[in-house]
Amino acid sequence: MARRAWVAATLAAAVALTGCTQTVSGVGRSERPDVTKVAGLEITTGESGPKPGVPDADLQVENGDGGEMDRLAINTLADVEEYWAEQLPARFDKEFEPVKRLVSYDSNGKGVEICRTNTAGVANAFYCSLDDSIAWDRGELLPMLDDAFGPMSVVTVLAHEMGHAIQYKLGDIGGINQATPSIIKEQQADCYAGNFFRWVAEGKSKHFRISTGPGLNQVLATMFFIRDAAGTSADKQGAHGSAFDRVAAFQFGFAGDPSRCAEIDEAEIKARITQQKFDSDDKDTGQGKGNLKVDDERSLQLLEESLRAAFNDAAATPPTLSTDSDQACTDGGDTSPAAYCPATNSISIDLPDLVKIGTPPKRGQKGGIGDFAAFAEIASRFALSIQKATGYGLEGPAAGLRTACLTGAWAGTTTQNGAKLRLSSGDLDEAVAELLADKSLIAADVNGTVVPSGFARVEAFRDGFYQGAGLCTRKYAG
């Protein structure tokens, strides 16, 4: 068992949208944000999805059946086209030309010839540059996404595909050509989808609305779902990106404008992309390749050593870790699987709950997330100890985001040579899954109160991962 590496295969993506067209800028902002907002917008919790009472768009679609999924797709593409009709002239001094063909098909029915491909059995959505077309599977893919994540997941996928159409129409202006690696194209398309969702969040979409709290959380969960499988190399033809990388690209687009997305190039990808293959130390312990048993005494010892090393520069007395979860605490929250007690500077661990989170699910079954998610929850309570020792408050949204950032900073140290626990393929995707959970402990204050925006939680973690603990105390000082 490779004790210096930890990784888990989390929820296996049931669908890979692979049929798409044949200091790093934007990684983190050092200015201090308003912790009550999402990329400058108020955190809202209202309804997300189609606006009621709005007539359906009138777009010509081949092979459609007029059903709910086709209406959802048509209304999405009509609004996305309206967005790009505004943005291409404004950002690139280029007129927008609508996609020439829109094609609906049922992957469970008779196949249709599109882009030199027969769609029978192809549960997918894709843009084809050969005939400037966007096609979608109304029989399996779109209903599955809608059932799992709601209608805005369908909007997410089709906005991504329109992003590929924009790349084709921009050509050299957007830095894309036939030889461009797929990971660059996919990251740009995710970013362009983020641009569109910002427009929706600002209330400019005719057919859709989205809250910046739960609504965006569902969109990011969709990005997690359609990620590449752990162990997939970013250099592989057709690679789309890990959840951590795809969410990052989407967030760059949501926080910026289309010109930011066109800046995603090979240099940025090499500096930022975390997706990698498994290495020889990633052994299968019976819980997925390289996945440690989180209740193993040696695993917890290595975790504690890793945390002490990560925050050694803080010159703070590190907290003690105990598996006695019944310890009384006078000034700390009762959080699970780990709770920090400021009065005693100690962390109590509930091993049964830790095991539930740390055990990855088997394909098609419910379960936890994986070892990294479980260990990161303990790391978040360790980060509270560092904050207390250095004079920061432990309650409120600023403390929650600071905690997420410092947990990300610890994760960043596990990529360094000599680390006893090393980050490996799939770990950061586990962090995304945990950060998007309703009760994410990674982005919670000492009482377990969670920052309501999953978008802000992931961004804070990423800030720490790329730029270290110093940024966390500057940017999220409160």
N, C-alpha and C positions, 0 to 999 in steps of 0.2 A: 504494500500500500504506500503510495507516494505521499508522505506526510507534508512535503513542502508544497503540494498543490491541492487545490480544492475546486471542484466544479460539479455542477449537476445539470442533467438534462431536464429542463422544466417542461411545461405543457408543450407537447409536440404539435407543431402547427398542422392543422388538418388540411390547410390549403396553402400553396406557395404561388403567389401571383407572378409567375415566371414568364408569361407570354408578352412581355413588354417589347417595345421597339428595339427591330434589328438596329513662439507665441503665435496660434491659429486664429484667424479672424472669426469672431462669433462664438468662440468656445466659452467665453465668460466675460461678463461686463463688471468692471471694478467699481462703478458708481453704486451708491447705496440705493436699493429699490424701496418702494412702498410695499411693505409686507402684506398689506391688505388688498393688493392688486395683482393682476396677471399681465405681465408685459405692458403695464400702464393702464389696463382696463380694470374696472371694478369686478370683484369676484361675485358672480351671480349664480343663483340656484334655481332659476325658472325652468320652464319647459324647453326641451330640445327636440328638434325634428321638423317635419313639414308644418308650415303655417296653416292654420285652419281657414277654410273659406276662400282660398286663393285658387283661381282657375288653373288647370294644368297647362303647361307650355305646349305649343304647337310646333313640334319638330318632326321631320320626316324620318321614320325608322323602318328599316327593312326587317321583315320576318317577325314583327312584333305580334303580341297577342292581346294588347290593350289591358293587360292585368296590372295588379298593384306594383309588381316589381318593375315593369316597363314604365309605368307612370313615374315612379320614384327616380328611375334612371334618366328619363327624359327631362324631368324638372331640374334634376341636378345639372345635367349638361347644358341646359338653357341658361341657368344662373352662372355656371362656370364660364360659358362663352361671353356672357354679359360682363363678367369681371375682367376677362382678358381683352375684351374690346376697349375697355377703359385703360388697362395697364400697359399694353404693348406700345401704343403711341406715346404714353406719358413716360415710360421708363426706357424704351428702346428706340423710340422714333420710328416705329414700324406699325403698319396697319394690321389688324387681326383679320384673318380669313377663317371662317368656320370650317370645322372638319367636314370633309366631303361625304363621308358615309357613316351612318350609325346603324349598327346591326345587333339585333336581339336574337338569342337562340336558347334552346333548351338542351343542355348536355345529356339529358336522359332520353331525348327524342331523336328525330332524324337529323343527321349532321348537315351542316351548312359549310360551303367552301368559303373561307375567309383567309386572306393572307397566306395562300398556298397551304392551308391547313383545314382539315375536316373537323368540325367542332363536336362530333359525337364523342361523348365521354370526357370532354374537356371542360372541367369546372373552373372557369377562369374569367378574367376581364383583361382586355389588352388593347393597346394602340398599335396599328400597323402603318408604317411609313410608306409601304409599297402602293397603297391606294388611299392613304390619308383617312383611315377609318378607326373608329372605336367600337368594340364589340363587348358584349357581356352575356353571361349565362344567367338567364332568369329562372332556370329550373332548379339549380342546386346551389350555386355560389351565393347569389344575392339573398335568397331566402335564409340560408345558413347564417350569413353575416347579420341580417336583420333580426333573426331569432336570438342570436348570441349577444349582440351589442346594441341593437336598435338601428333605426333607419339611417342615422348619421354615419354609421360604419360603411354603408353603401355609398354615401356621398364621399367619404374619405377615399375609397378605392377608385371611384370614377374621377375625382379631382386629381388623383395621382396619375391616372392614365392621360388625362388632358394635359398634365405637366409634360408628358412625353411628346404630345402633339406640339406643345409650345417649343420644346427643344428642337424639333424638326423644322418648325417654321422660323425659328431664330437662326439656326445653323451656326456659323462662325461667331455671330454676335453673342450667342449663349455659351460659346466655348465647347460645343459638342460636334463631333463628326462620326463617321462610321467606325473609326478606329478607337473611339473613346471607350475605356473599360466600362462594363455594365454597372459597377458599383458607383461610379461617378454619375452616370445617367440616373440611377435609381435615387441617389441622395438628392440630386437636383429636383427630381419629380416629387419626392416627399416634401422638399422645401417649398416648391410651388403650391402643393396642396395646403401647406401651412399659410401661405399668402392668402389663398382663397378663404380659409376658415377665419382669418382675422377680419376679412370683409363681412363675413356672415355674422361674427360676434359683434361687429359694429352696427348691426341692424340694416345692412344695405342689400341683403339678399331678398329677392321677391318671394321665393318659395320656402325658405328655411330659416330657422332660428336656432341658436345654441347658447347655453349657459357656459360661463367661463369656469364654473366649478364642476359639477357632475357631468355636464355635457362634454367638456373638453377631456375629462377623465376617460369617458367612454371612447372618444376618438383615439386617445393615446393607447388605450387598451386594445383597440383595433390594430394599431401599429405593432404592438407587442405580438398579437396573434399571427400577423402575416410576416413575421421575421424569418430570417434564415435559421435553420436548425443549428444548434451548438455543434462546433467542430467544423463548420463550413468556412473555407478560406474566403476572404474578401477578394482575392485574386481570381477566384473561379468565375468562368464565364456564366453570366446569368445571376451572379450574386446580387442580392438586394440590400443586405445589411442586417446586422443584429438588431434586436429591439432597442438597445441603448443607442446605437448609431442612427437608426431610423427616427426615433423620437427626437434626437438632437436636431436632425435636419428639419423635421417638421417645426420644431420650436424656433429655429433660426428664421424660417419663413414667417411664422406667426408674429415674431417680434420685429421683423424687418420688412423689406419690400423685395420685389422680384429681382432687382439687381444684385441683392445679397445672394440669392440662389444661383445666379449665373456665375458667381465668383467661386463656387465649389469646383475645384479642379484637382489634378493629381497631387499637387503639393499639399493641399489641405487634407486630402484623403490620407496620404501617407503619414501626416502629423497627427491626425485625429482618430481615424478608424480603429476600433478596438477588436473587431471581429478577427478571429484566428482559428487555426486548426488546433486540435488537441496535440499535446506533445507526449513524449515517451513516458513522462512521469504521471500522466493522468490514467491511473489504473481504475478498473471496475471493482468496487468493493461490494457489489451486490445491490447497490442503490443508484446505479447509473455510473457512467464512466467518471472516475476521479472523485466521486462524491463521498465525503467522509461521514461517518456516523457521528452526529453532533453530540450524542451523550457519552462518547468515548472520553475517558479521563485525559488521555494524551492529546486529543483534539482540543479540548478546552484549555489545557495547559499551553499549547502552542498559540491558541488564540490570544490568551492573556499576554504572552510574551510579545506577540505581534503588536498588540495595542500599546503596551508599555514602550516599545521601541518607536512606534509612530508618533507618540506625544511626549517623547523624552525631552524635547527642547522646551516644553512648557514649564519645566522645573516644578511640577506639581506632584504632590503625593498621590500615587495612583490608588484607585479604589480597590478594595478586596472583593473577590468573587466567591460566592458561596452557592451551593446547590440546595441550601436550606431555604425554601421559599416561604416558610412560616415565620421568618424573623419579623419582629415588630419594628415599625418605623413611625416616628412622630411627625415627620415633615416631608414625606415622599408619597408619590402616587402608587397605587396598587396596579402596576402594569405587568402584562405577561407577554412573552415568556421571561422577561427580565425587568427588574425594577431597581431604580437608584434611590438610595436613602442618603440625603445630604448630611443628616445629623451624624451618621456613623461613617460616611464616605464608603459605602459598601453597595455592591450589586448582588441581589439575590436572583437565582435562576430557577425557573420552574421547568425541570427536565422533561416531564411528559408533554408539556406544551411546546417546548423547544423541539422535541422529536417530531411533533405533528407538522410544524412549519418546515423543519429541515429535511423531511422525507419527501422526495419528489414524487409526483403522481405517475402512475403507469399509464400508458396510452389508453385513452378512452375512459379513464377512471378519475374520480376526484381524489385530491390529496393535498399535501402542502405545496411548498415552492421549491426548496432545495437548501443545501447546507449554507450557501453564502447568505441567503435571506435570513436564516436563523442566526448566524454569527453576526450579521450586520445589526440585528436588533440588540444584541448584547453590546456591540460597539457603540450604538447610539447612546446607551446608558453610560458607558465609559466616557463618551464625549461630554455628557452633562457634568461629570466630575471635573473635567478639565475646565469647563466654563465656570463652575463654582469657584475653583481655585484661582482663576484669573479675573474674578470680579464681575462676571456677567450674570444676569438674571436667568432663572430656570423656568419661568412661566411665560406663556403667551406665544403668539405667532413668530416673533423674532427669534425666540429660543428654539422653536421647532425647526425653523429654516437653518439656523446656525448649527443645530444638531445634525440635520441632514447633510449640510456642507462638510462638517467635521468628520462625519462617517464616510463621506466620499473621499476626504483627504486621507483617512486611514486606508481605504481601499486602494488609493493611488500608491501608497507605500508598498503594497503587496505585489506590485509589478517590478520592484527593484531587485537587482541581483543580490543574492544572499538572504532574501526574505525566507523565513521558515515556512510560511504559508504564502503561496503564490497564486495570484489571480490567473484564471484560465478560462477557456472558452465557455460561454454560457453564464458565468458568474454575474456579470453586470446586467444581463437580462433578468436574472433573479431579483436584482435590486430594483429594476423597473417594476416588476410584478408586485413586489412588496410596497413600493412607494405609491402605487396606484390603488392599493387596497384601502378600504374605508377606514380601517384602524391601523394604518401604517405607523409602526413604532419608530422607524428610522427618522421620520419627520414629525415627531411628537415631543412636547415639552415634558417636564418631570412628572406631570399628572396624567400623561397620556393623551392630552388634548392635541388633536391633529390639525395641521394647517389644512384648510378646506380645499385648496387647489392642488390637485395632483401635478399639474403643469409646474407650479412653483416648487413643489417638493423635488421633482426630478431635476429641475434646473439647478437647485441649490446643491444637490448631491453631485451633479456634473461639475459645478464650479469647483468644489473641493477636490474632486478626482483629478482634474486637469491642473489646477493652480495652487493647491495646497491649503493648509490650515490658516495661513496668514490672511488670505482673501476672505475666509469665513468670518473672521472677527472684524474685518474692515467693512465688508459689504452687508453683513447681517447683524450689525451692532445693535440695532433696535432703536 
